[in-house]
Each structure stands twice: as structure tokens, then as C-alpha cells.
């Protein structure tokens, strides 16, 4: 009988809040990257998935959202580390029992590995990671307003790049902006 892996354990958990708790304890034990930006981007991912009705496994996408940046360096010293963290993370996730496709989804989010063909889930996470990141304050800049971030996402970050969900994501952002709280 095959022993249960961490991948089996977290993928069997369907409640996304409990998944966050699992990753929190993994971070405490192993030191992986997991901070409030991961939580914020995962919430953004969940909201997008709930509204866009895409043909993807939500459980896989939410789990990947929580883990794909696990080897990110908080204060990267050089560009080579920035370019390598998604690949390093995918290799680490493989050791935790995740299958090749899950690892390819995670590695493909930031496009540095230039994996082709891209997994559709990588396209979703690319949008929520980049857009969500622009909505957060950074040491070098204040957060962008959602409409500014959307323009930067489309015309700077994704210029000359194909993302199959960009139009759905733009509609999602516009619709979310119209909701009055």
C-alpha cells in the first residue's frame, strides 16, 4: 500500500480555508514562502474561479495558488534567483508527492521556464499573481488602483503574450469594481 504524501493530504482537503492552515503549518515547519500576499492572491483566485465558471479543477488551482511560490526569496539578491524560484518550487513540490502536471502548473506561472504548451491553470495563476501583486503596497511603490493595475497587466506585463483567460479576468475585475459594499 502506498504511503500518503503531503500532496495527497492537501489535495484531499476541499475547504480552501483549511488548505491555508495546512500551508501555514508547512511554512512553520519548513520555512517555505507563505505570507499575506499569498493569501490575498489565493482569495482573488478563488473569487475569479467562482465567478468565471472556467473548465478547470478548482481544487488544483487553489492548491497551486497557495504553493507555487513556495521557494520565493523574500529579498532576492539577483535576477537569477528570481528567475529560478518557480522551477525550484516545482522540484520541491515534486518531492512532496505532487504529480508532474501540478508541478508544471506551478513552474509555468511566471513564464521564466518558458514551458510550452502552457497549462491553462498557469494562465489563471499568472493573472491573479500579477494583478494581485499590483494591488499591494511594495517597499518601492504604493499599490495601484484596480483600473490602473488592469491596464498595466494587459499592456505591459502581458504585452505580446497569450493568456487564454485575460478577457474573462478583465470582465471579472470590472464586475467586482461595480459591486457596492
Secondary structure, 3 states (H helix, E strand, C coil): CCCCCHHHHHHHCCCHHHHHHHHHHHHHHHCCCCCHHHHHHHHHHHHHHHHHCCCCCHHHHHHHHHHCCCCCCCCCCCHHHHHHHHHHHHHHHHHCCCCHHHHHHHHCCCCCCCCCCCCHHHHHHHHHHHHHHHCCCECCECCCCHHHHHHHHHHHHCCCCCCCCHHHHHHHHHHHHHCCC
